[in-house]
Amino acid sequence: MTTTARRQSWDVVRVLAISCVLVQHATHAGPGAHSSLGPMPVVVPIEVGASTLVVVSAYFVCVSMLRARPVRVLRNRAARLLPAYLVAATGTFCVLRLLAPPGWTLLRLPDLLVNLSMLQLWIPGSNMVDFSYWTLPMQLTGFLAAAVLFSTALGRGRPLQVLLWGLVGAPLLIRCAAQDQGPVQVVYSGLALHRAQLFAAGIGIFLWSRNRMSLAHLCALLAAALVAQWLHTEDLPSTLVLAALLAAICLAAAGPDWRLGVLARPIAWLGGISYGVYLVNQEVGYVVMDRVARWGGGPSLELAAFLGSALALGWGLTVLVERPAQRLLAGHSQAGSSGTSPASSPAPPRPVNQASIVVPEPRTTCDSPLPATSHTT
């Protein structure tokens, strides 16, 4: 397979997204869940990082489906995502069981097994090892659905565009029937349907960048997706920031590449380890912050320790687990992967006519499989 030149714009998008995740977790979610960690020098409650990463994943799974057979794409995705997730979930469980202060966690071995099987969103009342992991079952389900769609007529033309609008509107209707615990609630939470609009946004941006959707249609779809995001989360400030990040994704997908000069290498490095950082930053980072606080470090040192541990552990997970596992299981590193900053060829020229947080207590206990507003968005 012929690969294309690396586009630095995608590195920037991924770094922006993972930076939003880290800052929100360290300054807002952590002190909100554990009062001993705060107050931080600055508080950033905006929750957009994980949502942005889901949009990027949806975009690049479409890119990958054009370059390889769906079965091969699924194999490559699983080879890259699953080994790192299994190691990160197990490591986080061990850290919480062995090093977390009393009362921070109710995790037991059965909880780990549920999380390793990625059934934590399907079992009401199950203890989640890390709330950040809500995106993994959702993304794998989305990749499987994309493989099925791209193998049928539903993955092309008008049927696909109708389906995208269904991904935006249908969960809002299902939500009304999922208020009480029951089968509908289990399916709604298990499939993370309150974030289906993010997949619609990513696929829509892909179609537009390939001249398969008009600019007017894309704008309408993204506006509807943002309204759905706001209705699901009831968080207008975060939704507005997500709108700006969606615009950045559109520019990265169809505009000229962003030349970064001397910043290109460090941003590419951070973009390349962003999946590993995402997997290990939250719960482990809170334990690190607690240790720093116990040793007399102030809020600024806690924040620095959180960020430093996330980068160090994320880098280690990437180079020791994620990349070797992908080479072993998939045989190569696939361009357009959802977890690294992928290469992408410039889009062809376009015709002129197209121109409040929920804090469960204790931190790893969840009353429902996936709250309407989670710690990581």
HELIX and SHEET records of a PDB file:
HELIX    1   1 GLN A    8  GLN A   24  1                                  17    
HELIX    2   2 HIS A   25  ALA A   29  3                                   5    
HELIX    3   3 GLY A   30  ALA A   33  1                                   4    
HELIX    4   4 SER A   35  LEU A   37  5                                   3    
HELIX    5   5 GLY A   49  ARG A   67  1                                  19    
HELIX    6   6 PRO A   70  LEU A   99  1                                  30    
HELIX    7   7 LEU A  109  LEU A  116  1                                   8    
HELIX    8   8 PHE A  131  TRP A  134  5                                   4    
HELIX    9   9 THR A  135  PHE A  150  1                                  16    
HELIX   10  10 ALA A  153  GLY A  155  5                                   3    
HELIX   11  11 GLY A  157  ALA A  177  1                                  21    
HELIX   12  12 PRO A  183  GLY A  190  1                                   8    
HELIX   13  13 LEU A  193  ARG A  195  5                                   3    
HELIX   14  14 ALA A  196  SER A  209  1                                  14    
HELIX   15  15 LEU A  215  THR A  233  1                                  19    
HELIX   16  16 LEU A  236  ALA A  254  1                                  19    
HELIX   17  17 GLY A  261  LEU A  263  5                                   3    
HELIX   18  18 ALA A  264  GLY A  272  1                                   9    
HELIX   19  19 SER A  274  VAL A  280  1                                   7    
HELIX   20  20 GLN A  282  ARG A  294  1                                  13    
HELIX   21  21 PRO A  299  LEU A  317  1                                  19    
HELIX   22  22 THR A  318  GLU A  322  3                                   5    
HELIX   23  23 ARG A  323  ALA A  330  1                                   8    
END                                                                             
